[in-house]
Protein backbone atom coordinates (compact mmCIF):
# COMPACT_ATOMS: atom_id res chain seq x y z
CA UNK A 1 0.00 0.00 0.00
CA UNK A 2 1.57 3.36 -0.99
CA UNK A 3 2.44 5.88 1.69
CA UNK A 4 -0.01 8.84 1.61
CA UNK A 5 1.35 12.17 0.43
CA UNK A 6 3.03 14.16 3.18
CA UNK A 7 0.79 16.79 4.77
CA UNK A 8 1.57 19.37 7.45
CA UNK A 9 -0.53 19.69 10.56
CA UNK A 10 1.24 22.89 11.64
CA UNK A 11 2.00 25.88 9.45
CA UNK A 12 4.31 28.84 10.13
CA UNK A 13 5.70 31.87 8.33
CA UNK A 14 8.84 33.72 9.38
CA UNK A 15 7.54 37.25 8.77
CA UNK A 16 10.97 38.24 7.40
CA UNK A 17 12.91 38.35 4.16
CA UNK A 18 16.29 38.40 5.94
CA UNK A 19 18.07 35.15 5.08
CA UNK A 20 20.09 35.01 8.30
CA UNK A 21 16.93 35.42 10.37
CA UNK A 22 14.95 32.91 8.30
CA UNK A 23 17.62 30.24 8.60
CA UNK A 24 17.77 30.83 12.35
CA UNK A 25 13.96 30.58 12.51
CA UNK A 26 14.04 27.30 10.61
CA UNK A 27 16.75 25.83 12.86
CA UNK A 28 14.86 26.88 15.98
CA UNK A 29 11.67 25.19 14.79
CA UNK A 30 13.57 22.03 13.81
CA UNK A 31 15.17 21.75 17.23
CA UNK A 32 12.24 22.87 19.40
CA UNK A 33 8.95 21.86 17.71
CA UNK A 34 9.38 18.20 18.45
CA UNK A 35 6.06 16.76 17.32
CA UNK A 36 3.93 16.69 14.22
CA UNK A 37 4.46 17.62 10.59
CA UNK A 38 5.51 21.24 10.18
CA UNK A 39 5.54 23.44 7.08
CA UNK A 40 7.29 26.83 6.90
CA UNK A 41 6.99 28.99 3.80
CA UNK A 42 9.34 31.96 3.50
CA UNK A 43 11.29 34.25 1.19
CA UNK A 44 14.77 35.76 1.16
CA UNK A 45 15.61 39.07 -0.44
CA UNK A 46 18.69 39.14 -2.72
CA UNK A 47 20.94 36.54 -1.09
CA UNK A 48 23.37 33.84 -2.12
CA UNK A 49 22.81 30.88 0.20
CA UNK A 50 25.74 28.45 0.24
CA UNK A 51 25.75 24.86 1.46
CA UNK A 52 27.24 23.93 4.80
CA UNK A 53 30.29 22.26 3.27
CA UNK A 54 31.00 24.74 0.50
CA UNK A 55 33.78 27.25 0.07
CA UNK A 56 32.03 30.63 -0.03
CA UNK A 57 34.92 32.21 -1.93
CA UNK A 58 34.56 29.61 -4.67
CA UNK A 59 30.81 29.99 -5.09
CA UNK A 60 30.31 33.75 -5.00
CA UNK A 61 31.17 36.47 -7.49
CA UNK A 62 32.27 38.76 -4.68
CA UNK A 63 32.65 42.05 -6.58
CA UNK A 64 29.21 41.58 -8.15
CA UNK A 65 27.39 40.74 -4.92
CA UNK A 66 29.04 43.66 -3.13
CA UNK A 67 28.15 46.08 -5.94
CA UNK A 68 24.53 44.90 -6.00
CA UNK A 69 23.93 44.65 -2.26
CA UNK A 70 23.49 40.86 -2.32
CA UNK A 71 24.02 39.13 1.02
CA UNK A 72 25.88 35.85 1.43
CA UNK A 73 24.71 33.40 4.11
CA UNK A 74 25.70 29.80 4.90
CA UNK A 75 22.90 27.33 5.67
CA UNK A 76 22.94 24.27 7.92
CA UNK A 77 22.38 21.72 5.12
CA UNK A 78 24.58 20.39 2.33
CA UNK A 79 24.20 20.82 -1.40
CA UNK A 80 25.10 23.67 -3.70
CA UNK A 81 24.95 27.44 -3.74
CA UNK A 82 21.64 29.08 -4.73
CA UNK A 83 20.52 32.61 -5.39
CA UNK A 84 17.37 33.83 -3.64
CA UNK A 85 15.29 36.89 -4.33
CA UNK A 86 11.64 37.80 -3.84
CA UNK A 87 10.81 35.81 -6.97
CA UNK A 88 11.58 32.60 -5.06
CA UNK A 89 9.37 30.70 -2.62
CA UNK A 90 11.24 28.66 -0.02
CA UNK A 91 9.79 25.77 1.94
CA UNK A 92 10.77 23.80 5.03
CA UNK A 93 9.13 20.45 5.76
CA UNK A 94 9.87 19.04 9.22
CA UNK A 95 8.69 15.66 10.49
CA UNK A 96 9.67 12.61 12.53
CA UNK A 97 12.34 10.47 10.89
CA UNK A 98 12.08 6.72 10.44
CA UNK A 99 9.15 4.42 9.72
CA UNK A 100 7.89 4.10 6.15
CA UNK A 101 8.54 7.74 5.41
CA UNK A 102 11.45 8.32 3.01
CA UNK A 103 13.15 11.50 1.87
CA UNK A 104 11.68 10.90 -1.57
CA UNK A 105 8.19 11.28 -0.07
CA UNK A 106 8.91 14.91 0.77
CA UNK A 107 10.07 15.56 -2.77
CA UNK A 108 6.96 13.88 -4.12
CA UNK A 109 4.80 16.15 -1.95
CA UNK A 110 6.44 19.23 -3.55
CA UNK A 111 6.00 17.77 -7.05
CA UNK A 112 2.36 17.00 -6.29
CA UNK A 113 1.82 20.61 -5.20
CA UNK A 114 3.14 21.75 -8.57
CA UNK A 115 0.95 19.22 -10.37
CA UNK A 116 -2.06 20.73 -8.58
CA UNK A 117 -1.11 24.00 -10.29
CA UNK A 118 -0.92 22.32 -13.67
CA UNK A 119 2.89 22.27 -13.80
CA UNK A 120 4.25 18.97 -15.14
CA UNK A 121 7.16 18.81 -12.72
CA UNK A 122 9.40 15.82 -12.02
CA UNK A 123 12.10 14.95 -9.55
CA UNK A 124 15.53 14.64 -11.13
CA UNK A 125 18.92 13.54 -9.86
CA UNK A 126 19.70 13.89 -6.18
CA UNK A 127 17.57 16.87 -5.30
CA UNK A 128 16.30 18.80 -8.33
CA UNK A 129 12.78 19.54 -9.56
CA UNK A 130 12.57 20.04 -13.31
CA UNK A 131 9.95 20.99 -15.88
CA UNK A 132 10.67 20.17 -19.52
CA UNK A 133 14.32 19.71 -18.65
CA UNK A 134 14.63 23.07 -16.88
CA UNK A 135 15.42 23.21 -13.19
CA UNK A 136 12.88 25.20 -11.17
CA UNK A 137 13.88 24.02 -7.71
CA UNK A 138 16.30 22.11 -5.52
CA UNK A 139 16.35 20.73 -2.01
CA UNK A 140 18.57 19.63 0.86
CA UNK A 141 18.11 17.72 4.10
CA UNK A 142 19.20 17.75 7.73
CA UNK A 143 18.72 15.27 10.59
CA UNK A 144 18.35 16.47 14.17
CA UNK A 145 17.81 13.75 16.76
CA UNK A 146 14.53 12.07 15.78
CA UNK A 147 13.44 14.88 13.45
CA UNK A 148 14.23 15.54 9.81
CA UNK A 149 14.26 18.80 7.86
CA UNK A 150 13.64 18.78 4.11
CA UNK A 151 13.91 22.25 2.62
CA UNK A 152 14.35 23.89 -0.73
CA UNK A 153 13.40 26.65 -3.10
CA UNK A 154 10.94 27.01 -5.94
CA UNK A 155 11.92 29.55 -8.59
CA UNK A 156 8.75 31.45 -9.49
CA UNK A 157 9.91 34.54 -11.40
CA UNK A 158 13.39 35.13 -10.05
CA UNK A 159 15.85 37.35 -11.93
CA UNK A 160 17.87 34.71 -13.78
CA UNK A 161 20.50 37.20 -14.96
CA UNK A 162 21.20 38.25 -11.38
CA UNK A 163 21.34 34.60 -10.38
CA UNK A 164 23.90 33.79 -13.07
CA UNK A 165 26.08 36.79 -12.27
CA UNK A 166 26.02 36.34 -8.49
CA UNK A 167 27.14 32.71 -8.76
CA UNK A 168 29.51 33.16 -11.69
CA UNK A 169 33.07 32.36 -10.63
CA UNK A 170 36.03 31.28 -12.75
CA UNK A 171 36.51 27.70 -11.54
CA UNK A 172 40.02 27.48 -13.01
CA UNK A 173 41.20 29.92 -10.34
CA UNK A 174 40.47 27.47 -7.56
CA UNK A 175 41.63 24.08 -6.35
CA UNK A 176 39.39 23.31 -3.38
CA UNK A 177 38.47 20.42 -1.12
CA UNK A 178 34.93 21.77 -0.76
CA UNK A 179 31.84 20.59 -2.62
CA UNK A 180 31.31 22.39 -5.94
CA UNK A 181 27.96 23.51 -7.28
CA UNK A 182 26.73 22.02 -10.54
CA UNK A 183 25.21 24.64 -12.79
CA UNK A 184 22.25 23.55 -14.85
CA UNK A 185 19.65 25.12 -17.06
CA UNK A 186 17.26 27.11 -14.92
CA UNK A 187 13.57 27.74 -15.51
CA UNK A 188 10.84 29.63 -13.70
CA UNK A 189 7.52 28.22 -12.52
CA UNK A 190 5.76 31.32 -13.85
CA UNK A 191 6.82 30.27 -17.38
CA UNK A 192 4.53 27.25 -17.05
CA UNK A 193 1.53 29.02 -15.49
CA UNK A 194 -1.19 31.20 -17.01
CA UNK A 195 -0.17 34.79 -17.70
CA UNK A 196 -0.86 37.06 -14.74
CA UNK A 197 -0.35 34.39 -12.08
CA UNK A 198 1.14 36.13 -9.05
CA UNK A 199 3.61 34.83 -6.52
CA UNK A 200 0.99 35.39 -3.83
CA UNK A 201 -1.43 33.04 -5.56
CA UNK A 202 1.40 30.56 -6.18
CA UNK A 203 2.28 30.70 -2.46
CA UNK A 204 -1.35 30.13 -1.48
CA UNK A 205 -1.69 27.17 -3.85
CA UNK A 206 1.46 25.49 -2.54
CA UNK A 207 0.23 25.98 1.00
CA UNK A 208 -3.16 24.46 0.22
CA UNK A 209 -1.53 21.41 -1.31
CA UNK A 210 0.95 20.79 1.52
CA UNK A 211 -1.20 21.61 4.55
CA UNK A 212 -3.86 19.25 5.89
CA UNK A 213 -7.40 20.60 6.19
CA UNK A 214 -7.26 20.06 9.95
CA UNK A 215 -3.93 21.88 10.34
CA UNK A 216 -3.45 24.89 12.57
CA UNK A 217 -1.47 28.06 11.92
CA UNK A 218 1.23 28.46 14.56
CA UNK A 219 3.14 31.54 15.69
CA UNK A 220 6.23 31.55 17.88
CA UNK A 221 5.95 33.42 21.17
CA UNK A 222 7.90 36.52 22.10
CA UNK A 223 10.51 34.55 24.04
CA UNK A 224 10.94 32.10 21.19
CA UNK A 225 11.39 34.90 18.67
CA UNK A 226 14.02 36.41 20.96
CA UNK A 227 15.91 33.10 20.79
CA UNK A 228 15.61 33.10 16.99
CA UNK A 229 17.09 36.61 16.88
CA UNK A 230 19.91 35.55 19.18
CA UNK A 231 20.71 32.55 16.96
CA UNK A 232 20.72 34.83 13.94
CA UNK A 233 23.23 37.15 15.60
CA UNK A 234 25.48 34.43 16.99
CA UNK A 235 25.61 32.22 13.88
CA UNK A 236 23.99 33.09 10.59
CA UNK A 237 24.87 36.78 10.50
CA UNK A 238 28.53 36.26 11.43
CA UNK A 239 31.59 36.35 9.21
CA UNK A 240 33.02 33.31 10.99
CA UNK A 241 30.03 31.12 10.07
CA UNK A 242 29.61 32.24 6.46
CA UNK A 243 33.22 32.80 5.42
CA UNK A 244 35.41 31.40 8.18
CA UNK A 245 34.06 27.85 8.21
CA UNK A 246 35.01 27.01 4.63
CA UNK A 247 37.57 24.36 3.62
CA UNK A 248 41.20 24.93 2.71
CA UNK A 249 41.64 26.11 -0.85
CA UNK A 250 44.11 27.70 -3.21
CA UNK A 251 43.25 30.85 -5.14
CA UNK A 252 45.19 31.93 -8.23
CA UNK A 253 44.58 34.99 -10.37
CA UNK A 254 46.50 37.06 -12.90
CA UNK A 255 45.66 40.49 -14.30
CA UNK A 256 47.30 43.01 -16.58
CA UNK A 257 47.25 46.62 -15.43
CA UNK A 258 48.91 49.77 -16.87
CA UNK A 259 51.58 49.38 -14.19
CA UNK A 260 52.31 45.76 -15.10
CA UNK A 261 51.04 42.21 -14.76
CA UNK A 262 50.25 41.00 -11.24
CA UNK A 263 49.71 37.34 -10.37
CA UNK A 264 48.69 36.21 -6.89
CA UNK A 265 48.57 32.78 -5.32
CA UNK A 266 46.81 32.42 -1.97
CA UNK A 267 46.54 29.40 0.31
CA UNK A 268 43.54 30.00 2.56
CA UNK A 269 41.74 28.11 5.32
CA UNK A 270 38.78 29.14 7.45
CA UNK A 271 38.53 32.35 5.44
CA UNK A 272 42.04 33.53 6.34
CA UNK A 273 45.28 33.75 4.39
CA UNK A 274 47.73 31.03 5.39
CA UNK A 275 50.25 31.83 2.69
CA UNK A 276 50.44 34.34 -0.16
CA UNK A 277 52.88 35.18 -2.93
CA UNK A 278 52.84 37.75 -5.74
CA UNK A 279 54.48 37.41 -9.14
CA UNK A 280 54.63 39.74 -12.13
CA UNK A 281 56.55 42.32 -14.14
CA UNK A 282 55.50 45.29 -12.00
CA UNK A 283 58.34 47.60 -11.04
CA UNK A 284 59.06 46.81 -7.40
CA UNK A 285 61.96 48.46 -5.58
CA UNK A 286 62.13 46.17 -2.54
CA UNK A 287 61.35 42.59 -1.55
CA UNK A 288 57.62 41.80 -1.06
CA UNK A 289 58.36 39.58 1.94
CA UNK A 290 57.34 42.10 4.64
CA UNK A 291 54.02 42.78 2.90
CA UNK A 292 53.26 39.04 2.44
CA UNK A 293 54.17 38.40 6.08
CA UNK A 294 51.65 41.06 7.14
CA UNK A 295 48.90 39.53 4.99
CA UNK A 296 49.27 36.06 6.50
CA UNK A 297 46.48 35.52 9.00
CA UNK A 298 44.27 38.25 7.54
CA UNK A 299 40.62 37.60 6.86
CA UNK A 300 39.84 37.44 3.16
CA UNK A 301 37.63 40.48 3.54
CA UNK A 302 38.03 43.71 1.62
CA UNK A 303 38.20 46.18 4.49
CA UNK A 304 40.79 44.20 6.47
CA UNK A 305 42.98 43.57 3.43
CA UNK A 306 42.75 47.24 2.45
CA UNK A 307 43.69 48.31 5.97
CA UNK A 308 46.71 45.98 6.03
CA UNK A 309 47.94 46.94 2.57
CA UNK A 310 47.53 50.66 3.34
CA UNK A 311 50.12 50.35 6.10
CA UNK A 312 52.78 50.03 3.41
CA UNK A 313 54.19 52.30 0.74
CA UNK A 314 52.74 50.19 -2.07
CA UNK A 315 54.65 52.03 -4.77
CA UNK A 316 57.90 50.55 -3.46
CA UNK A 317 56.42 47.05 -3.76
CA UNK A 318 54.23 47.30 -6.89
CA UNK A 319 55.37 50.43 -8.73
CA UNK A 320 52.34 52.22 -10.17
CA UNK A 321 49.91 49.33 -9.53
CA UNK A 322 47.26 50.81 -7.22
CA UNK A 323 45.70 49.52 -4.01
CA UNK A 324 42.38 48.90 -5.76
CA UNK A 325 44.14 46.96 -8.52
CA UNK A 326 45.91 44.78 -5.94
CA UNK A 327 42.57 44.10 -4.23
CA UNK A 328 41.03 43.32 -7.62
CA UNK A 329 43.61 40.66 -8.44
CA UNK A 330 43.02 39.21 -4.94
CA UNK A 331 39.35 38.78 -5.85
CA UNK A 332 38.07 41.64 -3.73
N, C-alpha and C positions, 0 to 999 in steps of 0.2 A: 504494500500500500504506500503510495507516495507521501512524502512529508508535506503538510499544508504550507502554503506560502507564508513567509515570515510576516507577522503583523506586530506593531507596537501597541502596548497598552498604556504607555506614558509618552507625552510629547512635550518638548521644550524648544524654546528659541533663545538665542544668546542676547538679543537686543543690542548687538554691537557689530561693526564691520572691521574692527581692529583684530588682525590675525593673531597677535600675541595673546590678547584677551580670549578670543574664541578657542584657541588651542588649550589655554588654561581651563576654561569652562568645560570643555570636553573631557580633559583629564580628571577634573574634579568629579564630574558625573560618573565617569567610569569607575573611579575608586570609592565613591561614597553612595551611589544609588545601587544597592546590592541586590535588588530583586526586580523581576519583571523585564519586559522588552521595552527598550527606550529608543525613541527617535529624536534626534536634534537636527533641525534644518537651520542653516546659517550662511552668511556671505562674508567674504573678505574684500576689502578695497585695495586695489593695486599692490599686490604682494607676490613675491616669489617664495614659495614654501618648499623647502628642501627636505629630503628624507633624513632619517636619523643617522644613517651611516654614510652620508655623502659629504664630499668636500665642497663647501660653499663656494670657495674661490674657483673651483672648476665648473660650477654649474651656472654662475651668475655673470652677466655682462655688467661688471661693476660701474664703469663710467656711464652706461646707459641708465641703469636703475637709479644712480645718484642724480643724474640730470633730470629724470622724469619723476622723482619723488616716490619711487617704488620701494617698499620695505622688503627686507629679507628676514625670514623666520624659519627656524628648524622645528619640525614636528617630532612626535614621539614614535612614529611608525617608520618602517622601511620604505623602499620604492624610490622613484625618481622625483626630480624637481618638477614643479608645476607652477604655472602663473595663474593667479586669481585676480579677478576684478568683479565689479558688480554685475557683470554679465554671466557669472557663474552661480550655481546653486550647490552648496556643499551639504553633505548628509553624514550623520553619525548614527549607526545602528549598534546598540549595546544589548547583550543578552547573556544568559548563562551558557557556558561552554559545555561540551560533552553531549552524550545522548545521541539521538539520530541526526541532530542538527549539524550540518557541515558548512564550511565557509562558502561553498558554492551556492547554498540556499540563500545567503544574503545577496549575492550577486544576482540570482534569479529574481529576487524580490524587486531589485532596482530595474531589471530588464522588464519585468511584468508591469511596473509603474509606467514605463515608457510605452509599452504596448497599449496600455489603457488610453494613452494619448494619440495612438495611431502611428507611433514611430516604430519601425521594424528594426529594433535594436537586437544585438546579439553579444554574448560574452566572447572575448577573444584573448588568447594567450593567458598569461598569469593573472592579469587584473584589469584588462581593458574592456570598455563597452564601445562597440562600433556600429555604425549604420552605413550600409553600402560601402564598406571598406574604409570609412573615415572614423577616426577616434573622436568620440564626444565625451568620454569620461574614463576615469581610472580609479583604482581603489587600493587600500592598504589595510593591514590588520595589526592588532595588538592584543596580547593576552595579559590579564591582570588577575591573579589568583583564580577564582572560578568564574570570571567574567571575560567576555571577549568584545573587543571593539572592531567594527568593520566600518571604515569611513572612506569617503571619496568625493569627487567633484563631478558635476554635470555641466558641460559647457553649453549655455543657452545662446547668448549672443555676444560672447566675449570678443575683445579686440585682438584678432589673431596676429596682426602686425606687431602689436606691443608684446604679445606672448613670444613671438619668434625673436624679437630683438632683445628682450630681457633675458632670455635663456641662451642666446647665441654666444658661444665661446669657442675660440680656436682650440680644438682638442689636441693639436700637434704641439701645443706649448706645454702640455702637462704629461707627467708620468706619475699616476696616483694609485694608491692602494684602495681608494674608496670606490663605492659602486658608481657606475656611470649611467646617466639617463639615456634612454633610447628614444630618439626623436621619431615620430611617425606622422603621417598625414592627419591633420586635425580638422574636424567638422564642428558644426554648431547645431544643437537641437532645433533652434528656430528655423534652420534651413529645411527641416522636414515637417514643419507645422504650418497650418494656414496662416496667410499673411495677416498681420495685426495681432497675433498671439503675444501677450505680454509675459514678462518674467513672473509677475504676480500671479497670473492665472496658471502658469507652469508650476510655480511653487505650490499653489493650492491643490492642483491635480496630483502632484507627487505625494503630498501629504495625505490626501484622501485614499490613495492607493496603498500607502504603507501603514496607515493608522487604523486599528480596529474600531468598529463603530462604538464599542463600549469603553474606548480609551478616555483618559482624562488628561487635560492640559495641566502641566506642572510648572511652577515657578520656584526658583531657589529663594530662600529667605535672606534677610539682610546680612546675617552672620555668614551664611554660605557664600554670598556674593563677595563679602570682604575677603574670604579665603581664596576665592578665584582671583581677585585683584592682587592678592599677595603672591600667589603662584605666578601670575603674569610677570610681576616685578622681579621676582627672584629667579625665574628661569627663562621664560619665552621672550622677554624683552631685553635680555642681557647679551652683551657681546660674547662672553665666554660660552654661552650655550649655542648661539648661532654660528659663530666664527671660530671660537677657540676649541670646540670639541671635534673638529675635523681630523682626518687621518694625515699621516705624513705624505708630503708630495713634493715634487720638483717642478718649479716654474721656470720656463725659458722664454725670452722674448728679445727681439732685435729690431731696432728702428733707425732710420736715417733722418737726421736733422741737419739744418744748415751748418751747425757746429761740428758735425761728424756723425759717424755711426756709433750707436751705443747698444751693446748686448748685455743682458743681465741673466744670471742663473741664480735661483734662490732655492735652498732647501728649507722647507717649512714644516712645522708640526704644531698642532693645537693653535693654529692661527698666528704663530710667531716665527720670526726668521731664526733658523738655526745656523745657517751659513749663507753667505752671499758673495758673489764675485761679479765684477764688471769687466767687459772687454770692449774694444773698439778702437777707432782711429781718431778719437777726440784728442785735443791738444792738452794733455795734463802736464803739470809742472812738477808734481810730487807723487809719491806712492799713494795709492788709494787705501792702503791697509788701515790707517786710523779711522777713515770713514766707514769701511766695512765692519771694523770692530764695533763701532758705535751702533750700527744697524742690527747686529746680532742680538736677539732677545726682544726686538721691537715687535709690537703687534703689526700685522699687515692691515693697517688702517690709515687712511690718508692723512688725518690730522697729526697722528703721532710720527709718521714717517717724515712729513713736512717739517715738524718741529725739530726732529733729530738732524735732518739734512741742513736746516737753516743755521745750525750751530757752527757750520763750517764755511769757509770761503770756497764755494763750489767752483769758482773760476780756476782755482789752482789745481783742482782735481779733474774738471771736465771741460776746461776752456770756455767757449761761449755757449755750451749746452746749458739750458736754463733749469731751474728747479722744477718747473711744471713739466718739462720734457723728460727729466729723470723720473718723476712720478708716473708719467705716461708709460714709459718703457717698463716700469715696475707693475703696470696693470692698474694703477690708481687713477 
